[in-house]
Amino acid sequence: MNNEMLFDKQTALAKIGRRVRTLVAFSGVPKGTTGIVATADIAARHKLSDGTRIEFYYLAIRWELPSKPPVLVRDGNFTFIRTGRPLVDWFTKDEYERFLVEIDTIKT
């Protein structure tokens, strides 16, 4: 993957906590759904000729979708509760800029 399609460390970390809205529907996420930049994950590391190390990042968006209610599941001799989990998708810089719009920030 071309590093120009990824976030540099400073930019990626600065986006954590921002709220976004999707401009398109995809993979269980309807158009207009909001989410939060939950984390930045390393996508690539490079060592330059002078020994400097640089990293490039994806951003993880945790979507604000209705959660499914817990379900009691029986499987043979076992019983357990299945709960809904937040849906998270990872975005390159290119995808973030094309498919999402920032709407505000979360105060922490």
Sequence and secondary structure as in RCSB ss.txt:
>XXXX:A:sequence
MNNEMLFDKQTALAKIGRRVRTLVAFSGVPKGTTGIVATADIAARHKLSDGTRIEFYYLAIRWELPSKPPVLVRD
GNFTFIRTGRPLVDWFTKDEYERFLVEIDTIKT
>XXXX:A:secstr
  GGGSEEHHHHHHHTTEEEEESS BTTB TT EEEEEEEEEEEEEE TTS EEEEEEEEEEE       EEEEE
TTEEEEE     EEEE HHHHHHHEEEEEE   
